[in-house]
Amino acid sequence: MIDIAKLIYREYALLPDGKRLNITGAVTAAGWSEGEGEISKRLSMTVANTAFGGKPLSSTIVPNTIVIITADAGGGEKEVARGYVTEWGPTRSSGGKSLTLAAYDELFNLQQSQDDRYLPAGTGTKSAITAVFNDWGIPVGEYKGPDAVHAKTLFKAQYLSDIILALLDDAEKHGSDHYVIGAEAGKAFVRPLGDNKDIYHLSEDTNTTTTSDKISTASLVTRVKVMGLENKDGKAAPEAIVDGLTEYGIRQRIYNRSADDTLDTAKAAAQAIIDDQGKPDRSSTVVAPDVPFLHKGDKVHLASETLDGYFIVRSVNHDVTNRSMTLSVRPAA
């Protein structure tokens, strides 16, 4: 496990000429987060607005400047987060001058951009997703995601991040694993959940400060109705019912079979929805000393009174200032 006493963070601003300006000494607070349902990292910093080159630092670090956080736990300095400054706010008061920054990585543009995209029948997941990255000028560092075959699909005025997540979800419904999407060092990646080589162990006795556990049935799906193809009047008849934990009541979703789906394929997709959303949702939170190399989608091992075994990180917030992290996790399959 990481020795928190030896952990060193550094912060940089990437200047237009490509040089890294080390601003670590001016940073008074920093952190970054990877939220559930989001594909982009968010960085936050508060910097003393000191003079640099005869001007306040706020004249050098301006909107769209790249800021970077690195960490060194004894094995060398590694980049753990970067983003383009999106929120910029210098403040002057009796206590001094400061600059607050919020920054997001390359995938933020996909969260903020809508598009119409048409996928002909037979389009693969990989080509559809990498086409989005290419169209937005985002290099792909690693693609270990699915390459399922999709039915003819038209996305109209949808956010690109939602389109990508919908493609992954459709692939998962047709038998693929679960995946996480993100960016590292300016390049996008798609990987299976729990694909990390280093699995960190967090124990209630040694290196966690808080654990909490909650089970909810509020979003439970207990039945999926498979609807057939529409007739000329736009009506469709039910072709199959796939039940789950109906003892919790009937909470129904609809799966519309496409012309490219057989009934067996559609029923399998309905069963995948039940498998994925048909169990009570267990939401667990862990607060522990920071492991800056831990990311959303990673597998961790927990040992506490209520959390014991392997879990997948659903979201993570790294607090550089206090050298702590807050994880939301769910049991690994």
Secondary structure, DSSP 4 states (H G I P E B T S, - for coil): ---GGG-EEEEEEE-TTSPEEE-GGGEEEEEEEE-TT--S-EEEEEEE--EETTEEGGGTS-TT-EEEEEEESSS--EEEEEEEEEEEEEEEETTEEEEEEEEE-TTHHHHH-EEEEEE-TTEEHHHHHHHHHHHTT--EEEE-S---EE--EEEEEEEHHHHHHHHHHHHHHTT---EEEEEETTEEEEEETT--SS--EEETTTT-SEEEEEEE-TT---EEEEE----TTS---EEEEEE--GGG---EEEEE--TT--HHHHHHHHHHHHHHHSS-EEEEEEEEE--TT--TT-EEEEESSS-EEEEEEEEEEEETTTTEEEEEEEE--
